[in-house]
Amino acid sequence: MTTTAAAASAGTAGLAGATGLAGVALEVEEIRRVPKVLLHDHLDGGLRPSTVIELADEIGYRGLPTTDVSALGSWFREGASSGSLVRYLEPFRHTVAVMQTPSAIRRVARECAEDLAADGVVYAEVRFAPELHVERGLSLDAVVEAVLDGFRAGARGTPLRIRALLTAMRHQARSLEIAELAVRWRDAGVAGFDIAGAEAGYPPTRHLDAFQYIARANGHFTIHAGEAFGLPSIWEAVQWCNADRLGHGVRIVDDITVERDGTAVLGDLANYVRDVRVPLEMCPSSNVHTGAAPSIEHHPIALLRRLHFRVTVNTDNRLMSGVSLSSEFATLAQVHGYGWSDVRWLTLNAMKSAFLPFDERLEVINTVIKPGFAPYVAPDLQEEIAR
């Protein structure tokens, strides 16, 4: 079953203003003050433009298109707006190129933690591919150690709890090695495992041995699926690989039909994903930039939220898409009429889906998130269940 962008948009009709405090327009600065949870953010996609320039100068890298900070930031954002995932990934060659020494990696990780903390993020899982940072002789373990050192330094003195996800590139053959690395470092700050890269031609089942290794070690993993490729990618990730979460998962909407009266009819896969509460790590702006969604207005997140899928909101690549988690929520509020209760619902979804022990998740929910939203959510909505 399929749904057109127009049908998905029609399926959100009447949602605006239905939840949250009526008449309240959410601004970025307001959203920044409430606690937020980030599950899908790439370390090499979130560098500060000034840092890219300074690190390039330190190592003598001459490949940057410009050394003007403002112009470089604009260049990254413009390059990401191609509507193609393959084109979207091209600028990463510059950020990866300057992340090849322990000091550079530590700096990028430290600044990542600082930036997320400044944006009001209280829990984050930031992913990176260790195999991309060994061009100058670093071992995989040395890369992970440098990232974790940077995370600790950047989060020190803030409410942020930050963990790493180790990503294997789906077009390479090192996924089992990276899975073993994730298990080896999980007690030191690595929360789980991931695969990423162009989906077409590289199905997740190519890495089944890595996923099975993680499962046997009682670990957690997410899979980039349903971003640039359709339902078969999601089906393999869920039914063959048993993914704990789906990176993006936007194309699950291809298995939903919205009738003229707004009734949604779910196919078998969509029903299953909703029934077993598979979390969807959606990144609205990035999904538009890569062509996974036609626009924010026609992004399926509103329909999926209305249907009570386990939807979460994320940044993907803060540099390339020019976003923060607060700005993503503000955009959704502006376009889809989201109120504070929507932001709270999505935040609780994310915390429930984190690769963190249950008691720690519960602690963050009860002592940080719920109190943080209390001044903003109407009393009759305080007991809303985040499905």
Secondary structure, DSSP 4 states (H G I P E B T S, - for coil): ----HHHHHHTTTTTTTTSSSTTPPP-HHHHHTS-EEEEEEEGGG---HHHHHHHHHHHT----S---HHHHHHHHHHHHTTS-HHHHHTTHHHHHHT--SHHHHHHHHHHHHHHHHHTTEEEEEEEE-GGGG-TTS--HHHHHHHHHHHHHHHHTTSS-EEEEEEEEETTSS-HHHHHHHHHHTGGGTEEEEEEES--TT--GGGGHHHHHHHHHTT--EEEEESSSS-HHHHHIIIIIT--SEEEE-GGGGGGEEE-TTS-EEE-HHHHHHHHTT--EEE-HHHHHHTTSSS-STT-THHHHHHTT--EEE--B-HHHHT--HHHHHHHHHHHH---HHHHHHHHHHHHHTSSS-HHHHHHHIIIIIHHHHTTTS-GGGTT----
